[in-house]
Every structure is written in structure tokens, then in C-alpha cells.
Amino acid sequence: MIKIKPFKALRPKKDLYSKVIAPPYDVVSHEDCMNLVKGNPYSLIHISRSEVDLPSNVDHYSSEVYLKAKENLEKFIRDGFLVYDDKEYFYIYRLIMGTQKQIGFVAGVNAYDYIDGIVKKHENTRQDKEDDRIRHIDITNTQLEPVFLAYRSKESLDKILFDIEKTTPEIDLTTDDGVKHTLWIVKDRNIHDKILSEFKNIPALYVADGHHRTAAACSISKKRDADNKSGTEKEYQYFLSVIFPDNMLKIMDYNRVIKDLNSNSLESFISKVEKNFMIEKTKSNDGKYGYKPTAKNHFGMYLNGEWYLLKAKEHIKSNDPVKTLDVSILQEYILSPILGIENPRTDKRIDFIGGIKGTDILKELVDKKEFAVSFSMYPTSMAELFAVADANKLMPPKSTWFEPKLKSGMVIHTL
């Protein structure tokens, strides 16, 4: 039984929304952050990446940075950039990017549902990244950025979303990247009760994006509960989430580029690949001169000025939910044994290109001699994500790329 709750959100003043909301903290570089705050004192980046307001020689993970985030948050509230809602509410958040539309529930999700495995993960977390979010949330006493959760769609919940979508929103804006962000406040208590009731019948939620934020929020819950002698429910026991039905979600490809052929000659490399894959030259089918696979177990490979289609041979296919993933097949049969990429999470010879950037860039990077070979991937499906999480297994790193991205600051959860 999933346990969620409404909460009293901290939100941007209505006429400041477009200036406050920002990309998630972990998808922007320091240089990007500096550009985002240039001439914009309202940007949430001043809180989510507060090193922008400190000298350039300050360590981005020093206590000074987290204390500056707390100071900036308090200033945003004091100056009226951020304002609390009058009551606890559920919220509905819709994103539209081109033809892709997703609409979901904004709620607090119980940390112990994650700890107990009812909110399921599909990726490991890195301790250093988790520690960063623990310190940020703990010191600011705030969750700035939502976790992106998914559930197997249910008609009764879809109806709630679509009925609310027909009403006048609280916020409706389009960001510079062309994505439309719309927010509704659910003020009808009968609908509140319906949402609570329906989610009690949802057997599991799945972390689509935001594993480090989830793990950090749950660590704080356990730490604070150790000192909670009253045993009463506390706000810190819930983490900020946007919960989407799976039938509205789209996972994009997450492509790979490799610096060198690991001392293999061109002929030797292709010969080794041919042991497990059928190889044929192919033409571009995406963008100006990129190539995108059109079926599972198919891979695009750009090498020495040519696109190739690789088709996995039958003997390497598997029914295991992790081994059957295309990212696993590429890792197990090409990246590790032939190219020497044993740990893609830490190896400096591999880089990852989100599908939002297209496949033209895979050709460009190899043509410029920055990389020796690139691979375009067929996207992981939501069914595959669910199957891995349900089996209590983990995907290889960089298996999923979700678009559109949730904006940080649409709603903020204070603990």
C-alpha cells in the first residue's frame, strides 16, 4: 500500500515563476549555472547550486556551499520570491515537449515505502553524490527538487488527471527550450480523498529519475527518526515527488562514445565484434547524418567514416531482465571484452550522450577524432525498467534518459 500525502508547498511568487524555476541541479555544469544566474537574482540555482555566489576557489562540496544555500533560501522567502501556500494540497504537473505530453501527481511519498522496497529502484547510487544531497537537504531543511516516479497506469487515476487538466491552471508557461510547464492546485478535498484512496491500491511506485535525491531523503528520515521520541508522523518522513502513469512516459536512447579501440586494429576490432553480432553497412536515418536503431537488439555503430548496423546473434540473447537489456548486451559483448571498458561508471575512455542531443553528434565526435567509435542505442522501455525493479535487480549505469525534464522550483517541500 503506497502512502502519499498533500503538503504545504513553497512556490515562486506567481509573476516570478519563469525567472525562478531552473533545470535539475545534476544536469547542468558549473559554467551553465553561472550563465543561468547572470542578471537573474531570482534563479533557484542560487539555492540548488549556491557555489555560484561564492569565490571560484571554494570547494563545491564544502560546508560553506550548503550554508550559503540555506542563507539564499531564507533570503528568497524573506524577499517574497518564494511564498508558502495557505494549506496542504496535492498538485498536478504537466509537461509538453513537441508531441510528448506527461501529466502526474505532485505529492509527498513516504520514505519508508522506499526503505521497505515498495518504491522500487533500478539504479545504484554513488555515496559521494548521495552525501551531497543529504547535506543540502539537511542543512536547508528543504527538498528543492522532485523525484520522478512512475506507476503502472490506472484508468481511475487517469480520469482524475484528465478532469483536472480541463480546469484553469495556477501556472502555465513555456521555457526557452520550448517545453510547456503547467501546474494545477488540487483544492477540492473530495478529490484529495479520492487520490489518497486510489494510491492505496497501487502496489508499487518506481524511481524513474532521482535515485540520489530519494536515497538522501530517506537517509535523513531515518536519522531524524532516531531522535523522534514521540512516534508521531513528521513532514521529513516524506519526499517530494511527481508521480506519472507509465503510459505517458517516454525513455529516450542513451548513446555511447569510446576514445579508442583498445589497441585493436580496425580489422581486428570488426572481426571480434562479428563473433556475437551480424554486421552490415547502413545509411543514416536520423537527423542530417546520424543513425538510430529501429528494433531491440539492434545497435548503430559509427566507425572510420561509416555507419554500421549490428544485430545481436541469437546465442547471446537472454531472458534475464538485466542481461536482456541492450545496454547490457553492448557492455558484456563489446565494451568490456573488446574495448576494455570494465567499469563504465568510472572509466574515462567512455562518455554518454543523451538521446535529446540526437545522433548526428555521434558521427561528429568520431569525425573530429575526439572519439574512435560511437554506438547509438535502441531505447530501454518502461516494461524493461519495471521488470528489472520488480526482480530487485539493477540496470547498468546510463540505461535511461527521460524527457522532458522536470523543472526544479515549480513546487518546493520544506521539512
LOTORVO-156062 format. One record per residue (C-alpha): residue number from 1; residue in one letter; x, y, z. Coordinates in steps of 0.5 Angstrom, whole numbers, plus 2048, in hexadecimal, padded with zeros to 3 digits. Example, Ala and Ser with C-alpha at 12.3 -4.5 7.8 and 13.67 -1.06 7.14 Angstrom:
REM residues 2
sero,zavex,X,Y,Z
1,A,819,7F7,810
2,S,81B,7FE,80E
***
This chain:
REM residues 415
sero,zavex,X,Y,Z
1,M,800,800,800
2,I,803,807,7FE
3,K,803,80C,803
4,I,803,813,800
5,K,801,81A,803
6,P,7FF,821,801
7,F,804,826,803
8,K,804,82E,804
9,A,809,830,7FE
10,L,80D,835,7FE
11,R,80D,838,7F7
12,P,80F,83E,7F3
13,K,80B,845,7F3
14,K,807,844,7ED
15,D,80A,849,7E9
16,L,811,847,7EA
17,Y,810,83F,7E8
18,S,813,840,7E2
19,K,819,843,7E5
20,V,81A,83E,7EB
21,I,819,837,7E8
22,A,81F,834,7E6
23,P,822,82E,7E3
24,P,823,828,7E8
25,Y,82A,829,7EC
26,D,82D,823,7E9
27,V,82C,824,7E1
28,V,830,82B,7E1
29,S,837,82C,7E1
30,H,83A,832,7E6
31,E,83B,836,7DF
32,D,834,835,7DE
33,C,832,837,7E5
34,M,836,83E,7E4
35,N,832,83F,7DE
36,L,82C,83E,7E1
37,V,82D,843,7E7
38,K,830,848,7E2
39,G,82B,84E,7E3
40,N,826,84A,7E7
41,P,826,84A,7EE
42,Y,81F,846,7EF
43,S,822,840,7EC
44,L,821,839,7F0
45,I,829,838,7EE
46,H,82B,83D,7F4
47,I,828,837,7F8
48,S,829,831,7F5
49,R,830,833,7F2
50,S,832,838,7F7
51,E,839,838,7F6
52,V,837,83D,7F0
53,D,837,842,7F6
54,L,83E,840,7F9
55,P,845,841,7F7
56,S,847,83D,7F1
57,N,84D,839,7F5
58,V,847,837,7FA
59,D,847,82F,7FA
60,H,840,82E,7F7
61,Y,83E,829,7FD
62,S,841,82D,803
63,S,83C,82F,809
64,E,83D,836,806
65,V,839,834,800
66,Y,833,831,804
67,L,833,836,809
68,K,832,83B,803
69,A,82C,837,800
70,K,829,838,807
71,E,82A,83F,807
72,N,828,840,800
73,L,821,83C,801
74,E,820,841,807
75,K,821,847,803
76,F,81C,844,7FE
77,I,817,843,803
78,R,818,84A,807
79,D,818,84E,800
80,G,812,84B,7FE
81,F,815,847,7F8
82,L,812,840,7FB
83,V,80C,840,7FE
84,Y,808,83B,802
85,D,801,838,800
86,D,7FC,839,806
87,K,7FA,832,806
88,E,7FD,82B,805
89,Y,7FB,829,7FE
90,F,7FC,824,7F8
91,Y,7FF,827,7F2
92,I,7FE,825,7EA
93,Y,804,826,7E6
94,R,804,825,7DE
95,L,80A,826,7D9
96,I,809,826,7D2
97,M,80F,826,7CD
98,G,80D,825,7C6
99,T,808,81F,7C5
100,Q,80A,81D,7CC
101,K,806,81E,7D2
102,Q,806,81C,7D9
103,I,802,81D,7DF
104,G,802,81B,7E6
105,F,801,81C,7ED
106,V,806,820,7F2
107,A,806,81D,7F9
108,G,80A,81B,7FF
109,V,80C,814,7FE
110,N,80D,810,805
111,A,815,80F,806
112,Y,813,808,809
113,D,810,806,803
114,Y,817,807,7FF
115,I,81A,803,805
116,D,816,7FE,805
117,G,816,7FD,7FD
118,I,80F,7FF,7FC
119,V,812,805,7F8
120,K,817,801,7F3
121,K,81E,803,7F1
122,H,821,801,7EA
123,E,828,804,7EB
124,N,82D,804,7F1
125,T,82F,80B,7F4
126,R,836,80D,7F5
127,Q,838,80F,7FC
128,D,83B,816,7FA
129,K,835,818,7F7
130,E,830,816,7FC
131,D,834,819,801
132,D,834,820,7FD
133,R,82C,81F,7FD
134,I,82C,81D,804
135,R,830,823,807
136,H,82C,828,802
137,I,825,826,804
138,D,827,825,80C
139,I,82A,82C,80C
140,T,825,830,808
141,N,81F,82B,80B
142,T,81C,82B,804
143,Q,81B,827,7FE
144,L,81C,82B,7F8
145,E,81C,826,7F3
146,P,816,821,7F2
147,V,818,819,7F1
148,F,815,817,7EA
149,L,811,811,7EC
150,A,80C,80C,7E7
151,Y,807,807,7E9
152,R,803,802,7E4
153,S,7FD,807,7E1
154,K,7F6,806,7E4
155,E,7F0,809,7E1
156,S,7ED,80C,7E7
157,L,7F4,810,7E9
158,D,7F4,812,7E1
159,K,7ED,814,7E2
160,I,7EF,819,7E8
161,L,7F5,81C,7E4
162,F,7F1,81D,7DD
163,D,7EB,820,7E1
164,I,7EF,825,7E5
165,E,7F3,826,7DE
166,K,7ED,829,7DC
167,T,7EC,82F,7E1
168,T,7F0,835,7E1
169,P,7F7,834,7E4
170,E,7FB,838,7E9
171,I,801,839,7E5
172,D,802,838,7DD
173,L,809,83A,7DA
174,T,80E,838,7D4
175,T,815,837,7D6
176,D,81B,839,7D1
177,D,81B,832,7CF
178,G,814,832,7CC
179,V,812,82E,7D2
180,K,80B,830,7D5
181,H,80A,82F,7DC
182,T,803,82F,7DF
183,L,801,82F,7E7
184,W,7FA,82E,7EA
185,I,7F9,82E,7F1
186,V,7F4,829,7F4
187,K,7F0,82D,7F9
188,D,7EA,828,7F9
189,R,7EA,824,7FF
190,N,7E6,81E,7FC
191,I,7EB,81E,7F6
192,H,7F0,81E,7FB
193,D,7ED,818,7FF
194,K,7EC,814,7F8
195,I,7F3,815,7F6
196,L,7F5,812,7FD
197,S,7F1,80C,7FD
198,E,7F3,80B,7F5
199,F,7FA,80B,7F7
200,K,7F9,806,7FD
201,N,7F7,801,7F7
202,I,7FE,802,7F3
203,P,802,7FC,7F5
204,A,809,800,7F3
205,L,80C,806,7F1
206,Y,812,806,7ED
207,V,818,80B,7ED
208,A,819,80E,7E6
209,D,81E,813,7E7
210,G,821,816,7EE
211,H,824,810,7F2
212,H,828,814,7F5
213,R,823,819,7F8
214,T,81F,813,7FA
215,A,824,810,7FE
216,A,826,816,801
217,A,81F,818,803
218,C,81F,811,806
219,S,825,811,80A
220,I,823,818,80D
221,S,81C,815,80F
222,K,820,80F,813
223,K,825,814,816
224,R,820,818,819
225,D,81B,813,81B
226,A,821,810,81F
227,D,81F,817,823
228,N,818,817,823
229,K,815,814,829
230,S,80E,816,828
231,G,80D,811,823
232,T,808,816,81F
233,E,808,817,818
234,K,80D,81C,815
235,E,80E,820,80F
236,Y,815,81E,80E
237,Q,813,817,80D
238,Y,810,818,806
239,F,814,81A,800
240,L,812,81F,7FA
241,S,810,81B,7F4
242,V,80C,81C,7EE
243,I,808,815,7EC
244,F,807,814,7E5
245,P,803,80E,7E2
246,D,808,80A,7DD
247,N,803,80A,7D7
248,M,805,812,7D7
249,L,80D,811,7D7
250,K,812,810,7D2
251,I,819,80E,7D3
252,M,81E,810,7CE
253,D,824,80D,7CC
254,Y,82B,80E,7D0
255,N,831,80D,7CB
256,R,838,80B,7CC
257,V,83E,80E,7C9
258,I,845,80B,7CA
259,K,84C,80E,7CA
260,D,850,809,7C7
261,L,850,802,7C4
262,N,854,7FF,7CA
263,S,85A,7FE,7C6
264,N,856,7FA,7C0
265,S,857,7FB,7B9
266,L,850,7FD,7B5
267,E,850,7F6,7B2
268,S,851,7F2,7B9
269,F,84C,7F6,7BC
270,I,847,7F5,7B7
271,S,849,7ED,7B7
272,K,848,7ED,7BE
273,V,841,7F0,7BE
274,E,83F,7EB,7B9
275,K,83F,7E6,7BE
276,N,839,7E8,7C1
277,F,836,7ED,7BC
278,M,834,7ED,7B5
279,I,837,7F3,7B2
280,E,834,7F7,7AC
281,K,836,7FE,7A9
282,T,830,802,7A9
283,K,82E,809,7A8
284,S,82C,80F,7AC
285,N,825,80F,7AE
286,D,824,815,7B4
287,G,826,81C,7B3
288,K,82B,81E,7AE
289,Y,82F,818,7AE
290,G,82E,814,7B4
291,Y,82B,80D,7B5
292,K,826,80B,7BA
293,P,825,803,7BB
294,T,81D,801,7BA
295,A,81D,7FB,7BE
296,K,81F,7F8,7C4
297,N,826,7F4,7C4
298,H,828,7F9,7BE
299,F,82E,7FE,7BF
300,G,830,803,7BB
301,M,838,804,7BA
302,Y,83C,809,7B7
303,L,843,808,7B6
304,N,848,80A,7B1
305,G,843,80E,7AD
306,E,83E,809,7AC
307,W,837,807,7B0
308,Y,836,800,7B1
309,L,830,7FC,7B4
310,L,832,7F7,7B9
311,K,82D,7F2,7BA
312,A,82E,7ED,7C0
313,K,82E,7E6,7BF
314,E,829,7E1,7C2
315,H,82E,7DE,7C6
316,I,830,7E4,7CB
317,K,828,7E6,7CC
318,S,826,7E4,7D3
319,N,81F,7E4,7D7
320,D,822,7E7,7DD
321,P,81F,7EE,7DE
322,V,826,7F2,7DE
323,K,82A,7ED,7D9
324,T,825,7EE,7D4
325,L,826,7F6,7D4
326,D,829,7F9,7CE
327,V,82E,7FD,7D3
328,S,830,7F6,7D6
329,I,831,7F3,7CF
330,L,835,7F8,7CD
331,Q,839,7F8,7D3
332,E,83A,7F1,7D4
333,Y,83C,7EF,7CD
334,I,83F,7F6,7CA
335,L,841,7FB,7CF
336,S,844,7F6,7D5
337,P,848,7F0,7D1
338,I,84A,7F4,7CA
339,L,84B,7FB,7CC
340,G,84D,7FA,7D4
341,I,847,7FF,7D7
342,E,846,7FA,7DD
343,N,843,800,7E1
344,P,83F,805,7DD
345,R,83E,809,7E3
346,T,845,80B,7E5
347,D,849,809,7DE
348,K,84B,810,7DB
349,R,84B,80D,7D4
350,I,844,80D,7D3
351,D,83E,812,7D3
352,F,837,812,7D3
353,I,833,816,7CE
354,G,82B,817,7D0
355,G,826,816,7CA
356,I,824,81D,7CB
357,K,82A,81F,7C7
358,G,829,81B,7C1
359,T,82D,816,7BD
360,D,831,81B,7B9
361,I,835,81D,7BF
362,L,838,815,7BF
363,K,83B,816,7B8
364,E,83D,81D,7B9
365,L,841,81B,7BF
366,V,845,815,7BB
367,D,846,819,7B5
368,K,849,81E,7BA
369,K,84E,819,7BC
370,E,84C,81A,7C3
371,F,849,813,7C4
372,A,84B,80D,7C0
373,V,844,809,7C0
374,S,83D,80B,7C2
375,F,836,807,7C3
376,S,82F,809,7C2
377,M,82A,805,7C6
378,Y,823,803,7C6
379,P,820,806,7CC
380,T,81E,802,7D2
381,S,817,801,7D3
382,M,812,802,7D9
383,A,811,7FB,7D9
384,E,818,7F9,7DA
385,L,819,7FE,7DF
386,F,813,7FB,7E3
387,A,816,7F4,7E2
388,V,81D,7F6,7E5
389,A,81A,7FA,7EB
390,D,815,7F4,7EC
391,A,81A,7EF,7EC
392,N,81E,7F3,7F1
393,K,824,7F4,7EC
394,L,828,7FA,7EA
395,M,829,7FD,7E3
396,P,830,7FE,7E0
397,P,831,806,7E1
398,K,82E,80B,7DC
399,S,829,806,7DA
400,T,823,80B,7D9
401,W,822,812,7D7
402,F,81C,815,7D9
403,E,819,81C,7D5
404,P,816,821,7D6
405,K,81A,822,7DD
406,L,816,825,7E3
407,K,818,82C,7E5
408,S,81A,82D,7EC
409,G,816,832,7F0
410,M,80F,831,7ED
411,V,80E,82F,7F4
412,I,813,82E,7FA
413,H,812,82A,800
414,T,814,82C,807
415,L,815,827,80C
***
